[in-house]
């Protein structure tokens, strides 16, 4: 309904304005009957044309808003054009028009208290915690097949095509190195040793299958309704779920949690989707990859390239610019150097421009230099793309729910409680803007979110000083700031770097990787030498870094670290010397067992 009420305007703006706001179900004050009114008509707002400054001055005094249009619904001030259109998109305008307020919103009838979109680590953790707190919960999860047709079960990237199979295949490669070391320790075996890809792949995927089943059982035990369907918003409180048979079902909920994760990014060059694989395909590949080109310098690229080389394959890594962007570059280069010393070839400052069929059983890759016009070509059995990941937010109807998304990367900005700009919709995990893309972070955020929503908790997820490990052949663990970031934040003159090269006792008898392991800590000189960065390159990096992560969470200083008695003989007991006092090359052979 659209109605001009100029004829009823009285000479007392204050009385007239207050009367309209108090009596009318909806009031739209404008300065002319054009523009915004077309949208207002669709939203059934009643329009009042305010010609003259008296009415606008009265509205300013009433709302603090200097401009028109000025919208009121059921005595509540909504705002101007942008805020009203946003309220229309996120559903709050419709609720106000129907007489629903924030106070009575929870009394509305929905199918579920909470619907979680995404059955990865974060989504499962959130849903189970909410169910534990007595809420009616649904989880929707659907894996769209890769261009190669690969798909998987419940549990998300980490379990199926990420952390778990990656670590198991990394362990496979470490066992190959251990076999080489074994002879130096007295083990005698004459038969040739070779690796069977099919055996490893089957064993790893059987274990993953058991995890998929375990997750389904856990959801059932907690009365969480799991639906294997693709979820898409059709209204702010309503989704459409489409299963693999294209059957559509609709569900409503009071609240939603987005936990859709990410998928590997392709190159968008000729032949990439037709000929290449990603990490989504690698771990269930039905054949040994053979001679492999890994495109990218992400942690996924270096981890996959590392364990493939550890299985005895011919591996080349093509790098556009730097290794491990976002990590400490000193450590990243050391990890890369170690890979190169152990047979992984690197092609630097090149990017692929075309992929096509080569000689039988091979793929032909054409690449171009990022610095010159040089073109190079090569043939490989397998080409693995690992150049980053895209957030899975584009096709889930967020525009219909009014959820704001960064158009550049698909990430969702949230506040410190993982709440989007739409109050009843939350997001966790890899799709968050500016947060860690790590499984334990998503799990923690999901659990704490459910407890805040339904358990009267106030504890929020802490995204500071999160420890992590890159499982390159020589593992790299870190917590806190990279050295470059520490200098940027505090200034070179206000930080101190303590470091050490070391030789793990386990490597000495095998006589390998002498002084290739390295550790350093970065401290803030202005804060009692508090540790703001920890970096470790060596065996069992995850186990070592976890302990330092806990210490940094407690605010450990260099003095307290020095006062901690180490466990002997371990890599974690390594002593850190001041960088300004000694360069790494002058530290000599340092074995933790001798410190």
N, C-alpha and C positions, 0 to 999 in steps of 0.2 A: 504494500500500500504506500502511495506517495501523495502527500497533500501539502499545498502551499497555504500558509496561514497568515499572509501579510494583512488580510482584511481585518483580522481579529487582534492585531497588535495594538496595545494600549499605550498611553503616554507615560506609563510608569514602568520602566524597564525592569527594575528590581522585583516589583510585585509580579509582573508578567513572567519573568524568567523563572523565578522560584515556583510559580504555580505550574508552569509547563513541566519542569523537572519533577515535581512532586506528583502530578496527576497523570501525565502521559506515560504509557508503557514504554515508548521510545521517542526520543527527541533528537533531531539533527539540526543544529544551527549552522547556516551557511550565509555567505555574503551575496551570493547570486544563485539563481536556480539552474546552474549548469555544472559541468565537470563531474565532481564527486557524486552528484545526484543519480547518475546512471547506475553506479554500483549500489547506491543507497536503495534504489528501487528494488534491486534484486534481494536486498537484505531486509525488505519491508520496514524501513525506518521512516518515521514521519518527519517531514522537513519543515523548518521555519526559517524564512529568509529574513536576515537581520540587516536592514539598510540603515546605516548610521552608526556612529561610534558609541553611543550610549549603551547599546546592547552588548557590544563587544567588550566594553569596559566592565560591564557587569559580569560577563562570562569569565573575564580575566580574574576578577576578584573572587569568583566562585571556584575556579578550577586551577588558577595559576598558569593556564595555557593562553598564549598571546594570539594564536591564530585560529581561524576557522577552516574547515568544519570542526564542530565541537559536538561530540556524541554522548548522549546519556541513555542508559537502558535501565528501567526499573529503579530509578533514583541513583544509579551507579554511574560515575563518570568513566567512560571508556577511553576517550582521547580524541586525537585527530584522525586524519586519513590513514596514515601508516599503521597506527595502533588498531584502528577499527578493522582494517583489512586483515591484519595479522590475527585479530580475535576471530574474524570470520573463518580464516584458514585453519586455526587450531581448535575450533569448535566452541571456544568460550563465549562467543557472541550468541550462538544458537542457544547455549545453556542459559544465558542471561535473558534472552527473549522468551524462553519457556518458563522463566521464573526460578531457575535453578541457581543457587548461590554457592560460594565456596563452602559454606557451612553445611549445606544439604547435599553436596555432590556425592559424598560417600554413601548416602542413602539410596542412590540410584541402583537399579538392578542390572547387573552385567553377568555374562556367562562365567567369568573368572575374576578373581581378585587381581591376578597377575598373569600376563602372557609374556614369556621370554622368547624372543625371536633369535634363534641360533643355539645349536646344541654343542658348542665347543666347551672348553674348560671353564670359562667365565660364566657362560649361560647355565651350564649344569650346576655349578657351585651356587649361583644365585637362586635357581629354582628349587634346589633341594633345601637350602636354608630357609626360604620363604615357606615351603611346605612344612618344615619342622616347626615353624612358628604358627601353624594352624591355618594357613591360607590355601585357597583353591588355586592351583597353578597349572598352567599348560606350557609345554616347550614345543616349539616348531623348529624342525631342522630339515634341510633339503640340500643335497650336494648336486650341483649341476655338473655333468660330465665335462672333462677336459676335451679339447679338440681331438685327442687320441682315444677318447671314450672312457677314461679312467674315472672311477667313482669309489666311494668308501662308506663306511658305516658311521654310527653315532660317536661323537667325541671331538670333532673338530680337527683343525690342522695339526696341532701338537701330537695328538695320539696317532693319527692315521698317516700323515704325510709330512711330519715335522720332527719335533724333538725326539720322540720315542724311536722311530726307525732310524733317524739320523745318528742317535747315540749308539744304537746297536750295531750299525754298520761301521761307525767310527771304532767301536770296540773290536769289530772283526779285523780292521786294519791294524790296530794295536797288537792283536794276537799274532799277526804276521810278523811284526817287528820283534815281538817276544820270541818267536821261533828262531829268528836270526840270532838273537842274543843267547838263546838257550845253549848252543854249542859252546860258547865261551864259558858258560857256567857248568860244563861237563856233560850235558845231555848229548847222547850219541844216537843218531838215526841216519840210516843210509838212503832210505827211499826218498824219491823226489817229493817235494811238497807243493801242492797246487791248490788253488781256491776254486770252489764250485758255486757259481752265482745262484743257480736254481735252488741249491740246498739252503743257502743263506736266506734268499728271498722268501722261500716257503716258511722257514722257521720264524722269521721276523713277522710275516703276515699272519701266521697262526697265532702268535702272541697278541698281535693287535686285534685279531678277531675275538680273542677272549676278553680283551678290554671293552670292545664294543658291546658284547653281551653283558658284561658286568655293569656297564652304565645303564643299560635298559632295565636290568633287574633292580638296580638301585632306585631308579625313578619310580618303578612300579611299587617297590616297598614303601616309598614315601608318598604314594598316591599322587604323584605328578603325572598328568596326562601327556604322554609323548606322542606327537603326530609327525609323521614323515611327510611333510608338505612344504611348499614354498609360500611364505607369508608375504602379504602386501597390504598396506593400509588402504582402505577405501573411505574411511572417515577417521576422525581423531581417536575414537574409542572402538573402532571396528576394523577387522582385518579379513582379507580373503585368503584362504589356504587352498592351494592347488597341488594335488598329489601327482604322482608319476603317470597316472591314467588320465590326467587333465580334469579330474573331478574337482569342482569348487565347493568349498564349505566356508561359511562365515561365522566368526566368533567375535565377541565383545569382551572387554576387560576394563577394570577401573584404572589399572596402571600397566605400563609396558616397559620392558627392558630390551634394548637393542644390543645384541652380542653376535653380530653376523660375521665378524672377522674380515680377513683379506684373502685374495687369491693372487697368484703370480702374474706379473705384468709381462705382456709380450712386446715385441720390438716394433710392430706395425711396419714391417718391411716385407717385400715379396718372399713367400715361402716359409715365414716363421711358424705360423700355425699348422701348416701342412707337414713340415718336416721336423720341427724341433719338439723337444719335450721340456717340461719344467720339473721342479721338485714334486709337483702333484703326481707325476707319472713315474719318476725314477725308482721309488722304493718298491713298486710292484711290477717293474719292467720284466716281461717274460723272457728276456734274453740278456746276456751279458753286454754291457754298453760298448765294449771294445775301445778303440781309439776315440777319445772324447774331447770335444771342445766345450769348455764352460765359458759362457758369455756373461760377464759381470764381475764385480769385485765386492759384493755384499758378503755378509757372514754366511749366507746360504751357499753362495758360489764357492767360497774358500773351503767350507766344511765338506761340501759334496766333492769338489775337486780333490781335496785332501784324502778322503777315505777311498775314492776310486783309485787314486795313485797308490795308496796303501795296499790295495788288492792286486797290484801289479799291472794296472792298465796304463796305457800311454795317454797322459792328460795334459792339455794345454788350457790356460786361462787367459781370456782376452779382456784387457782392462782399458776402460775409456779414460779414466783419470787417476784416482787414488784408491787405495785399498781401505775397506772398512770405514766408509765415511761416517763421521760422528763419534768414532772411537779415537783413542790416543794414537796419533800417527807414528810416533816412535815405536810403539808396541805393534801396531799394524804392519809396519815395514819389517820388523824383526820376524813376525810370524810368516810373512810372505817370503822373506829371505830363506827361512828354514825350509819352506816348501820347495823353493827353487833348488836348494842344495840337495834335496832328496828326490830330485827327478821331475818335479812339476815344471813345465815350461810356461813362461809368461810372455804374452804379446801385449806390449804397453802402447797406449795412445792410439789405439785403433778401435773402430766400431764396424760391425757388420752392416752391409747395405743390401745384400741379396743372398738367398739360399735356394739351391736347386739340386736336382738329382745329379750325382757325379758318376764315376765308374760304378759298376755293379756292387751294391752293398755299401756304397759311400755317399755322403752328402758333400756337395761343393759349396764352400763358403767364400763369398767375396767381401772384403773389408777395406775400409778407407782410413787413412791416417787422420787424426784430429788436428794435426799441425801442418801437414803438407798435402799435396795432391796424390801422394803415393797410394797405389792400390795393391793389395796382396790377395792371393787365393790359396786355399788349402782344402783337403778332403779328409773327412772324418766319418767314423761309423755312427756316432751319436753327437748331436749338438744339444746342449743343455742351457736353457736361458735362465739366468738368475740375476735380473737387473732391478729387482724391487717388487713391491706388491701393491695392489690397489684395494682400497676399502670397498666392501660389498654393501654399498648404500644407495647405488644409483637406481635400482629397479625394485625397491620395496615400498614405494608410494609415500615417501616422507613428505613430499610436497602436499599431499592430501591431508596429512596430519599437521602440517605447518612447522615441521622440524627444520631448523636452520642447518645447512650443510656448507662446508667450504667448497666452492665450485671448482677450485684448482686441484684438490686431491681427494674429494669425497669424504673427508674426515668430519666428525661432528664435534663442535665446541660444546663443552659442558662446564658447569660450575664445580666447586670443590666437593659437591655431593653427587657427582655424575649425572646431574639433572640437565636436560636440554632446555631450550627456550620454551618448550611446551611442558607445563608443570607436571603432567602425569606420565611423561615419557622420559626414560633414563637410558644411558648408554654406557657400556663398559668394554674393556679390551682394546684390540688393535685399531678399532675404528675411531678412537678418541683423538682429538686434535692435540698435538704436543705432549702425548703421554708415551710411556714405554710400551713397546710391542712384545710383551713377554707373558708366557702362560701363568707363572706364579702371580704376576701383577693382576691379571684378569680374574684369577681365582679369589685373591684377597679382596679386590674391589667388589666382586659379585657377592661374596659372603657379607661384607660389611654393609653394602647397600641394602640387602634384605633385612639385616638386623636394624638398620635405621628406619626402614619403612614400616616394619612390623614388630620389632622387638624393643622399642623405646631406647635404642642405643644412639649415641651421638658420635661414635668413633668413625673417623674418615680414613680412607686409604692414603697412605703416605708414599708419594711418588719420588721422594728424595733419597739419595744414597741407596739405590736398588742394585744389588750385586748381580752380575751376569757372567756367563762364560761363552766364548766362541770355541767350538770344538774342532779347531784346526789340528793338523798332525801334532804340532807342539801347541798345547792348549793355552788360550789366553783368557784370563779372568780379570775382571775389573769391577770397581765400585767407586762411585763418586765422579769427580771431574777429570776429563782428559787434561793433559798438561796445557794444551792450547787454550782451552776454555778457562782454566784456572788463571792463566796470565791475563786473559781478556777481562775477567771479573775483578781480579785483585791487583793486577799490575805485576810485572816481572820482579820488581824490587821487594814485593811483599810476600812472595812465596819462596819456599825452599824445596828442592828435590833431593831426596835420599834414595840411593839405588845400589844395586849389586848384581853382577853376573855370578852365576853359580853352576856347579856341576853336580847333579843328583847322584847320590851314592849308587843307585841302581844302574846308572849309565857307566860307571867307572870300569867295572870288570869287562863289560862289553866294549869299552873304549870308543864310545860314540858321543857325539854332540857335546864335546868338551867346551864349557863356557858359552853355550848357546842359550841357556835358560837365563832369565833376567827378571828382576823385580824392582819396583820403585814405588815410593810413596811421595805424595805432594802435600805440603803442610802450609798453613796460613800463619805467617810470622806475626801478624797483628792480633792473633787469637791464641796465644800461648802454644804456637806450633800445633794447632789442632789439625788432624789428618783430614784433608778434603778430597784426596784421590789415592786409590790403591790400584796397582797394576802388576800382574804376575804372568809370566810366560814360562810354562813348565808343565810337568806331569801333574795329573789330578788337580787341575786348576779350579774346577768347581768346588771341590772339597776344601781347598785352601781358602778360596775367596769367600766362601760362606761364613767362615769364622771371622775374617776381617770385616765383612759386612755387618755382622752383629756388633762388633766393637765400634765401628764408625757410627752406627745408629745410636750408640751410647755416648758419642762425642769424644772418642779416644784422642789423646795427644801423643806426640812423638815421645815424650818422657815416659808416659804410661806404657807405650809400646816397648820401649827399651827396658822397662822394668818388668816386663812379662817374661817368665822363664820358658824357653822353648822346649818342645818335645824332640828328643834326640834318638836316632838321626832321621830327620825329616827335611823336606824342602821348605816347610812353613817356618822353620826356625832361622831362615836366612837373615843375616845382619845387614842393615841398610846404611851405607856410608853417604856422607854429604856430597852432592854432585859437584859443588864448587871445590871440594877438597880432592876429588879424584875422578878422572874420567873412566868410563867403563873399560876401556882398553888397558888401563893401568892397574886394574884391580887384580889381575892375575887369575890363577886357578883357585876358585873359591868352592870348597865342598862343604855343605852344611854340617857334615859330620866332624869337620875340623874346627868349626867356629866356637 
